[in-house]
């Protein structure tokens, strides 16, 4: 997707009553604040607007507050959308620990009919959604149409994520900006304001595609959810990816890491030289790559050279 083709609005207010009123977006999962994890997933946005109290963030954002204060999700979406200019708007809650850039891209592509990500269970178009109050929504489809054809599906005004129970999540969705503004304006006129209105009123008249992805839709509303999320990222098969993502975010770098190649290098250095050589060698490889410009090609070249050296060293034993 073209840089700046979409803006992001992240809702980071709310009372978090089921968490005892703590600052939920600041709670950490995998060493990173929930809000920062969401910000990382939508780092391709042209503008990112966070609706809620100001706080330190992993990257620069714009800030907004809903009117009236504490006025609910529709008022918060309105406050964020007012600061956006892109034709597509990504709307997210700040408590999505497993949202990824790939899922964000699929939501945006779903509007144009090119969606689909690994682990997703399909994208379908609906003629309007039937949403329940809050951030969850239930509702089937009127006419079910595939959204994988290129060129878009005429009339699609957004893509909403579906959780494992089949409920729509309007705060994990991408919308065309103009239809979203249209619905906000209609609601404000019909109800004399937006305070206290449920999200179902905002999305019920929009023609939405539906993308099912149970992991990405997991949100943290309770302490049990937080505990589950913290345990899940430490599961075998996920922990290295999560750790590397956390380290890159902490160090402020954006680099594709060939984990398998680096692990092979560390193994060869440990077995062919000495165990302490493993971390020292990978550090030196990273430093050498940085000296040459720090891109994926430089890292791959430095890794290959060090691996060849480790092999020659082992041959002499």
VOGU-3710 file (C-alpha; in Angstrom, 3 decimals, decimal comma):
1> xxxxxxxxxx> 0,000/0,000/0,000  1,210/3,487/-0,865  2,713/5,297/2,174  0,169/7,711/3,601  -2,754/5,980/1,885  -4,402/5,523/5,254  -4,558/7,247/8,621  -5,009/5,501/11,955  -7,269/6,383/14,875  -6,563/4,554/18,133
11> xxxxxxxxxx> -8,983/4,749/21,053  -6,981/4,840/24,280  -9,478/6,282/26,741  -12,171/4,497/28,688  -12,534/3,719/32,357  -11,173/0,113/32,280  -13,633/-0,799/35,042  -13,014/-4,536/34,731  -9,334/-3,828/35,340  -10,009/-1,766/38,426
21> xxxxxxxxxx> -9,606/1,558/36,634  -5,902/1,133/35,801  -4,342/2,824/32,774  -4,999/-0,100/30,410  -3,077/1,185/27,350  0,052/1,409/29,535  -0,151/-2,203/30,737  2,735/-4,238/29,386  2,559/-7,476/27,436  5,873/-8,896/26,313
31> xxxxxxxxxx> 7,707/-5,932/27,820  5,817/-3,378/25,715  2,825/-1,213/26,528  -0,386/-2,342/24,839  -0,669/1,026/23,095  2,882/0,759/21,757  2,154/-2,690/20,353  -0,820/-1,295/18,434  1,225/1,691/17,268  3,831/-0,698/15,900
41> xxxxxxxxxx> 1,182/-2,621/13,945  -0,016/0,537/12,153  3,339/2,235/11,681  2,588/2,646/7,964  -0,145/5,202/8,650  0,275/8,683/7,260  -1,206/10,195/10,422  -1,821/8,419/13,688  -4,318/9,990/16,082  -4,597/8,643/19,620
51> xxxxxxxxxx> -7,816/9,581/21,400  -7,133/9,634/25,116  -4,857/11,137/27,757  -1,369/12,081/26,595  1,369/9,619/27,538  4,810/8,552/26,301  4,603/6,538/23,078  7,020/4,523/20,985  6,600/6,895/18,030  5,167/10,376/17,419
61> xxxxxxxxxx> 1,360/10,658/17,278  -1,350/13,314/17,274  -3,578/13,561/20,336  -7,302/14,157/20,606  -10,054/13,948/23,240  -13,695/13,157/22,699  -16,492/15,636/23,363  -17,964/15,357/25,852  -15,131/13,845/27,929  -15,968/10,216/28,600
71> xxxxxxxxxx> -18,611/10,411/25,867  -18,069/6,886/24,616  -16,616/5,210/21,532  -18,607/7,001/18,822  -17,608/10,401/20,194  -14,010/9,171/20,424  -14,008/7,933/16,822  -15,369/11,327/15,740  -12,612/13,173/17,608  -9,953/11,070/15,913
81> xxxxxxxxxx> -11,428/11,122/12,412  -11,604/14,920/12,509  -7,787/14,976/12,435  -7,404/12,570/9,519  -7,049/13,399/5,827  -6,423/10,048/4,081  -9,149/8,285/2,055  -8,971/5,244/4,354  -9,100/5,288/8,144  -7,954/2,446/10,347
91> xxxxxxxxxx> -9,878/2,431/13,646  -8,367/0,435/16,509  -8,674/-0,008/20,231  -5,471/0,254/22,251  -5,699/-3,208/23,839  -4,813/-5,553/20,968  -1,590/-7,376/21,906  -1,510/-9,638/18,831  -2,379/-7,167/16,093  0,292/-7,227/13,362
101> xxxxxxxxxx> 1,155/-5,107/10,313  0,021/-8,042/8,165  -3,461/-7,959/9,688  -3,637/-4,191/9,257  -2,704/-4,583/5,595  -5,374/-7,254/5,120  -8,047/-4,997/6,624  -7,097/-2,205/4,249  -6,794/-4,508/1,245  -10,198/-5,998/2,026
111> xxxxxxxxxx> -11,821/-2,715/1,092  -10,309/-2,978/-2,374  -11,029/-6,690/-2,668  -7,428/-7,884/-2,362  -7,473/-9,017/1,273  -6,317/-12,222/2,862  -3,611/-13,099/5,396  -2,100/-16,246/6,776  -4,271/-17,561/9,570  -7,350/-15,676/8,422
121> xxxxxxxxxx> -10,440/-17,723/7,728  -11,634/-15,707/4,768  -13,029/-12,347/3,839  -16,692/-11,880/3,039  -18,721/-8,863/2,055  -21,887/-7,926/3,869  -24,643/-5,509/2,999  -24,505/-3,665/6,299  -23,607/-5,095/9,692  -25,763/-5,931/12,659
131> xxxxxxxxxx> -23,706/-4,858/15,640  -24,260/-5,150/19,353  -23,367/-2,460/21,837  -19,786/-1,854/22,859  -16,845/-3,037/20,780  -18,383/-6,395/19,924  -20,956/-6,970/17,235  -22,874/-9,921/15,998  -24,637/-10,238/12,749  -24,619/-12,328/9,683
141> xxxxxxxxxx> -24,473/-11,443/6,063  -27,224/-10,531/3,685  -25,521/-11,411/0,415  -22,203/-13,182/0,811  -19,667/-12,193/-1,829  -15,963/-13,081/-2,105  -13,606/-10,165/-1,626  -10,437/-11,698/-3,012  -10,935/-10,514/-6,598  -8,656/-7,676/-7,627
151> xxxxxxxxxx> -10,158/-4,347/-8,557  -12,278/-4,087/-5,441  -15,858/-4,937/-4,646  -18,229/-2,141/-5,554  -19,955/-0,616/-2,549  -17,611/-1,944/0,143  -17,163/0,815/2,725  -14,903/-0,968/5,168  -13,449/-4,211/6,491  -14,120/-5,341/10,054
161> xxxxxxxxxx> -12,340/-8,104/11,951  -14,376/-11,048/13,240  -13,366/-12,777/16,469  -13,364/-16,509/17,181  -17,028/-16,361/18,252  -18,099/-14,756/14,984  -18,625/-11,296/16,473  -17,672/-8,161/14,578  -15,085/-5,893/16,173  -15,761/-2,337/14,915
171> xxxxxxxxxx> -12,641/-1,141/16,742  -10,443/-3,471/14,709  -11,467/-2,255/11,288  -10,616/-0,140/8,266  -13,179/2,234/6,763  -13,492/4,525/3,808  -13,265/7,966/5,353  -16,222/9,617/3,627  -18,874/6,989/4,508  -17,586/6,985/8,073
181> xxxxxxxxxx> -17,867/10,775/8,305  -21,328/10,557/6,737  -22,576/8,165/9,404  -21,059/10,246/12,198  -22,768/13,379/10,900  -26,130/11,602/10,549  -25,934/10,257/14,101  -25,047/13,678/15,494  -28,058/15,173/13,732  -30,486/12,399/14,678
191> xxxxxxxxxx> -29,471/12,221/18,341  -28,413/15,795/19,014  -24,860/14,663/19,733  -22,656/11,592/19,917  -22,192/11,149/23,648  -23,162/7,713/24,948  -24,085/6,256/21,569  -23,207/2,574/20,959  -20,919/1,577/18,133  -23,643/-0,519/16,510
201> xxxxxxxxxx> -25,345/2,687/15,403  -22,177/3,861/13,687  -21,521/0,713/11,656  -24,986/-0,744/11,130  -25,583/1,122/7,849  -22,111/0,603/6,405  -21,439/-2,086/3,783  -18,624/-4,015/5,411  -16,358/-6,859/4,402  -15,635/-9,282/7,244
211> xxxxxxxxxx> -12,194/-10,735/7,985  -11,957/-13,524/10,543  -8,711/-13,824/12,479  -9,121/-15,052/16,079  -5,599/-14,184/17,254  -5,518/-10,613/15,982  -8,969/-9,921/17,447  -7,918/-10,888/20,992  -8,327/-7,866/23,268  -7,543/-7,300/26,936
221> xxxxxxxxxx> -10,567/-6,343/29,007  -9,772/-8,238/32,235  -6,742/-9,272/34,260  -7,352/-12,807/33,029  -6,971/-11,523/29,461  -3,704/-9,823/30,380  -2,396/-13,029/31,969  -3,437/-15,054/28,916  -1,707/-12,638/26,544  1,503/-12,641/28,573
231> xxxxxxxxxx> 1,543/-16,431/28,622  0,740/-16,794/24,928  3,701/-14,774/23,687  6,001/-17,077/25,640  4,689/-20,192/23,943  7,175/-22,206/21,929  7,085/-21,081/18,329  6,171/-17,498/19,209  8,631/-16,379/21,859  11,578/-15,618/19,560
241> xxxxxxxxxx> 9,489/-13,569/17,143  7,942/-11,668/20,048  11,327/-11,079/21,661  12,930/-9,840/18,439  9,988/-7,501/17,822  10,316/-6,158/21,374  14,066/-5,603/21,047  13,701/-3,840/17,688  11,018/-1,577/19,125  13,108/-0,821/22,203
251> xxxxxxxxxx> 16,188/-0,005/20,110  14,231/1,956/17,525  15,270/-0,136/14,525  13,222/-1,557/11,671  15,091/-4,457/10,118  14,011/-7,831/8,784  15,982/-10,391/10,785  16,846/-13,812/9,361  16,436/-15,564/12,683  17,312/-19,006/11,339
261> xxxxxxxxxx> 20,607/-17,815/9,834  21,660/-16,042/13,018  20,745/-19,036/15,167  22,741/-21,314/12,874  25,696/-18,954/13,171  25,417/-18,897/16,961  25,266/-22,711/17,024  28,316/-23,069/14,779  30,307/-20,581/16,843  29,345/-22,309/20,088
271> xxxxxxxxxx> 30,171/-25,812/18,824  33,165/-25,004/16,644  34,851/-22,402/18,841  33,476/-22,088/22,378  30,049/-21,467/23,907  30,746/-17,813/24,783  31,603/-17,224/21,120  27,913/-17,465/20,177  26,642/-14,150/21,618  29,914/-12,371/20,882
281> xxxxxxxxxx> 29,864/-13,450/17,233  26,270/-12,390/16,635  27,017/-9,030/18,267  30,017/-8,503/16,007  27,971/-9,479/12,952  25,364/-6,879/13,855  28,024/-4,247/14,435  29,717/-5,029/11,121  26,393/-4,798/9,276  25,700/-1,434/10,903
291> xxxxxxxxxx> 29,106/-0,140/9,795  28,244/-1,071/6,200  24,846/0,622/6,225  22,734/-1,683/8,368  20,349/-3,083/5,745  19,207/-6,692/5,267  21,816/-7,284/2,544  24,647/-6,079/4,775  23,436/-8,258/7,640  23,168/-11,309/5,385
301> xxxxxxxxxx> 26,684/-10,744/4,013  28,200/-10,358/7,481  26,381/-13,469/8,692  27,656/-15,483/5,724  31,260/-14,395/6,312  31,139/-15,222/10,023  29,511/-18,598/9,332  32,250/-19,480/6,854  34,882/-18,482/9,400  33,258/-20,663/12,068
311> xxxxxxx> 33,248/-23,604/9,645  36,957/-23,136/8,837  37,747/-22,867/12,531  35,888/-26,124/13,283  37,731/-27,962/10,482  41,049/-27,453/12,274  39,985/-29,290/15,413
//
